[in-house]
Amino acid sequence: MNIGIDLGGTKIQVGIEKDGEIIHQTKALLKDKDSLSSTLDQVMQFIHPLTKHKVQGIGIGVPSVVDVEKGIVYNVTNIPSWERVPLKDILQKEFNLPVFVNNDVNCFALGEHKFGEGMPFSCLVGMSIGTGLGSGVIIANKLFAGVNCGAGEIGLLPYKDQNIEYYASGNFFSSFHGTTALDAYKAAKAGDPKALSHWNEFGVHFGAAVQAVLYTYDPQAIIIGGSLAKAFEFFKESMEQTFTNFIYPESIKKLKILVSKNENIALLGAAALVDLSLEYISGVVS
């Protein structure tokens, strides 16, 4: 059993992974985000009760660039006080357990590979669509984070006059249509023609993001998660229509695009960092 932590820009979720399920889960909004000591205290208060159980270690996903080896996180999204935090050292000193830190979307992709829709595939990309657009990459059954934990940042590639994320995330609805993705989803569910048109437009942009993934990583599968994934039915068709111009049609025929089904998958992926890292350290993984 391992402790998993999913630290977002607004909330924290903590639990223990046991046999592919999350037990003893707790979640709450982050408090006092302008105070590093306050937010760290909140994180540790959530962890302390879980260490009473027989756990191997702690895995934590954060929305930032991470020095994976040293466990240092930099400029965490929407947590201004977390500019440079040696999180691994802080938590290991507090709990006397091995700690492993990685990007939150990497944890999402790892969770899908180990426990979710990505289990049948050795090469996949997890794409999380929310306020922004992040991607995590699994290659040959291994998490590929890149040298600086920056691999998979498809959303930051140039696109039109901005970048892909500007058009293929929740930002699209606020910037171009003066609404939120949630309101657009509710309206589309009610059959509102304008909302349905907006989602069709969104699908074209997200199709460009998918093509960028295909040209970059050529995976067997793409797993879509994040808050906008629940609206997939409304942008699936227009997304697929963009593939008619893709230069490698055989790749499109083989590609599986699936939607995440487990709301705890990033938490499971964070917990899986422990086994992944312990196996690597012990030489079990070649």
N, C-alpha and C positions, 0 to 999 in steps of 0.2 A: 504494500500500500504506500502511496505517495501523496503528499500534499500538493494541490494545484492552486495557483492564484492567477486570476485574470484581472489585471489592473487596467481599467479604462480611464479616459480623461475625466469622467464624471462619477464612476462607480467602481466598486471592488467586489469581486466574488471569490470565495475561498471554499474549498472542500477537499475531501479525500477520495482518490480514485481507488476503487476496489472492484476487480473483475469487470472492468469496463464501464462501471457506473460511478456516479458521484454520490457520496454519503456525507453526512454532517455538513451540509452546505449552508453557508451564510453569505448574504449579499447586502450591500448598503451603498448609499451615496457617499462619495468622498467629502470630507469636511476640511475646512481651512486649507484650501489648495495653495494658498500663498505662503504657507509655512511648511518647510521641509520636515521639521521635527514633529509637527502635528500629524502630518500625513503618514510619516513613518510609524509613529506611535499607533495610529489607527490600523495600519497593516499588521503590525506585530500583535495588537490586541486580538485581531481575528485569527492569527496563527496559533497563539498560545494554547487555546483549548484543544486544538487538533494534535498537538505534540504529545498529549497524554496517551494517544493510540500508538501502536507499533508501526511507525512509518520509516521508510528508508531515507527519504530526503524531501526537499522542497523544490518545486519548479514554478517559475513565475514568468508570465508574458506581459510585456509592457509596450505601449504604443510609441516606440522610439527606436533610434539606432542604438545598438548594444555592442559593447566589447564582450563577446561571448566568453572568451577565455578568462578574462578578469572579472566579468559580471558587473561591469560599469555601464549605467544607462545615461544617455545624453538627451537633453532637451525634450522631455516627455510631452507629448501632445496634450494641450489643455491643462497641464499641471506646471505652472510657471516656476515653482520653487525647485523643480527637479531638473536642474541644468546639467549637473554632473554628480551622479550619486553612485558610490561604490556599493551597490545593493547586495551583491554576493557576500562581501566581507561583513557588512552590517548584520545581515540575517544569520550568517554562520556563527558569528560571535554571540548573537543573542540565543540561538537555539541549539548550537552544537550539532548541527545536521548539515550534510552536503546540500548546497544550493546551486541551482542552475537557472540562468536568466536568458531570455530570448525575446524577440519581437512578438507581439500579440498575434499578428496574422500568420507568422510562421507556426505558432502554436495551434492556430485554427487548422492549417494545412496538415500538421502532424497529427492532430486529433482525428481528422477525417481519415487519414491513412491508417492509423492504428485501430480506430474504433467506429468509423462511420462509413459514409458513402464511398470513400476512396480505398477501402480495404482490398478490392480486387486488383488494384493497379499499382505498378511499380514506379510509374512516372505520372505525376499529376500536379496541377496548380490549383490552389485554393484562392478564390477571389472573394474578398469581403467588401460588400458595398454598403456604406453607411454615409456618414457625413463626408467621408473621403472614400478612396478606393485603394485597398491594399491587397497584395498577393504574397502567398507563401508557396515555395517550390519543393517538391519531392522528386529526386532523381535517383533511379536505381535503388529505391526503397530507403533512401537517406535524405534527411532534411538538408537542403542546400541554401545556406544563408549568405554566401559570399564572404569576402575577406572582412568586410566591415558590417556584416549583418544587413546589407542593403540590397541584396538580390531580390528581384520580384517587384521592384517599385515601378510597375507598369503605369500606374496612375500619374506618375511625374514625367512621362515621356511627352515631348511636344506634340500638340494636336490643335489644329486650327490656329486661333490667336492666343491660346492659353496652353493647357496641358490636358491629357485625357481625363484626369480626375475632375477637372472643372466641369466637364460635360457628362461624365459617366459616374456620378455619385449623387447624393442628396442635394448637393450644391446646385445641380441643374435646375431643380424646381424652384428654389429660392431666387436664383440669379436671373432666370429667363421667364418664369411664370408667376412670380410673386406669391408662391405658396410653399408648403412643405411636402416632402415625399409622403408623409403619413396622411395628410389631407388629400393629396392626389390619389393615394391608394384607396382611401375610403370612398372618394367620389367615383373612382373607376369601378369599385365593387357595386356601387349603386347604379352603374350604367351611364354615368355622365359622359356625353360624347367628347366634350373638351378635355376632360381628364384622360380618357382613353387615347385621344390624339397626342397628348403630352407624353404618355407612356410609350406610344409608338415612336415618337421622336427620340425619346431616351434610348430605346432599343437600338436605334441606328448608331448612336454614340457608343453604347456598350458593345455593340458588334465590332466597332473599331478596336476597343480594348481587348476583346477576345482574339481578334486577328493579330494584335501585337504579341499576345501570349503565344499564339501558334507559331509565329515567325521566330520568336525568341527561344522557346523551350520545346515546341512540338510534342506536347504531352498526350498520354492516352485519354486523360479525362480532365475536365475543369469542374470543380465543385464550387458552387456559388453560395455564399453565406452573407451574414450581415442583415441589417434591418430591412433593406430593400429587396432581399431575396424572396420575401413572401409575395411580392408583386410580380414574380417572374412570368406568370401567365399573361400579364398585360404587355410585356415587352419581348417575349420569346419569339414571336413571329417576325417582328421587324428586325430583331437581332439576326435571325437566321437568313433573312433576305439579303443582308450585307455580305453573306458568304458567297454569293453567286460570282463575285469578282475576285475571290481568293485564288491566288495563283496555283495552289496545290489542291485541287478538288479531292484527291484521294485522302488527304489528311482530314478534310472535313467529314468525309464518309465514315472514317474510323473513329473520330472524336466523340466522346461521351460528355455531354453537359448535364450535370446533375445539381440538384438543390439540396443543401444541408437539411437534415431532419432533426438533429439533436441540439437543443439550445445550450447544452453544457459542453459542446465539442471543444471550444477553445480552452476550457478549464481542464478537460481530459488531456488535451494536447500539452498543456503546461505541466501537468503531473507526469506525462510521458517523457518529458525532458530528463527526468531523473534516471529512468531505466536506460534511455538512449545514451546518456552521458556515462552512466556507470558501466554499461556494456563496452563502450568505447575505451574507457579508462582501463578496464580489466583485460582488454584485448580480445573480447569475444567477437566483436565486429571487426572484420578484416579491412 
